[in-house]
């Protein structure tokens, strides 16, 4: 609808997992490097996790295109199945007949098929998406499939892809053997604020015009805050931004526009279980909802509490960044060491990822506290104004509904 107006070949913020639009963030490049290493070294198990919408499927499709073109591939996307149904899905995707066959027969035919492919020097790979939905019993059966091997190589390489809950599931006492067989373990972190801007520009460039829209710093900050750095949510919000800009025939995007769109879409309630921050009544800076809040009462306490929260967040963030910097140096040194036992490296990597998650949480807490502080100060210094419903129905609302 708006592509010709902005000089684009295609929609830049489509939700389809198109490998051509894979943005090479630090976390995505690292994950792709680990996955590539695992594929080339025929690692038995590879684990890839990330939040919903973090780009796991896009990354896997990129890997299939670049690393698995000559491999025999089976993909399982429906994981709410029993043991027999799972095995039937695997065999069927490998091109084997499954109708009317019991579990023992399916296992024998799968083993024979894998041996034939190995004899032809063809790598067999099984990708299980949404693996967090598999119960522990089925994950254990998946592990048993990795026992299909020769004296030198695994006949089947297995890639488990899922949400962070999969890590919690694998930490259970009954899955120790599976945990020990995971040789490559990577987690996709959300984009940071700087990467959000580059992500937006990257997708605009891939779609045909990097300068289609001009995003102010406030607009990018608002998008980063509402999306928490999750690529899918950035796409959703930016697509509405482009529709609104098209309806207004403008190429400049300000922070107020993003806040108004987020309010119209009930973005927090729609895509997050709770607001990013914390205290009741808090809202992102510039959001119009708080303008109708009661003006009476002592307003100093909320400001003081937000200042304290901001200071705590800054202090905590500084400590975490210091630790992460130290761990990064140790990790880089270990990555260039010719070691045979990667247990220490993987343990350090996992610790570093946990610290990064904590740091991101601190940053979000800081943003929310500072935004609320600015809002409280603005409400204190400015006269109370009534809500302007006519303004809320401008832009995107008027374009879609014609009111």
Secondary structure as UniProt FT lines:
FT   TURN            3..7
FT   TURN            12..13
FT   HELIX           19..21
FT   HELIX           26..40
FT   TURN            41..42
FT   STRAND          45..50
FT   TURN            52..53
FT   HELIX           56..67
FT   TURN            69..70
FT   STRAND          72..76
FT   HELIX           83..93
FT   TURN            94..95
FT   TURN            99..100
FT   HELIX           103..119
FT   TURN            120..121
FT   STRAND          124..128
FT   HELIX           131..133
FT   HELIX           136..145
FT   TURN            146..147
FT   STRAND          157..162
FT   HELIX           165..170
FT   HELIX           173..175
FT   HELIX           176..181
FT   STRAND          182..188
FT   HELIX           193..207
FT   TURN            210..211
FT   STRAND          214..215
FT   HELIX           217..227
FT   TURN            228..229
FT   HELIX           231..248
FT   STRAND          252..253
FT   HELIX           255..264
FT   TURN            265..266
FT   HELIX           267..271
FT   TURN            280..281
FT   TURN            285..286
FT   HELIX           288..292
FT   HELIX           300..335
FT   HELIX           343..381
FT   HELIX           389..392
FT   HELIX           396..401
//
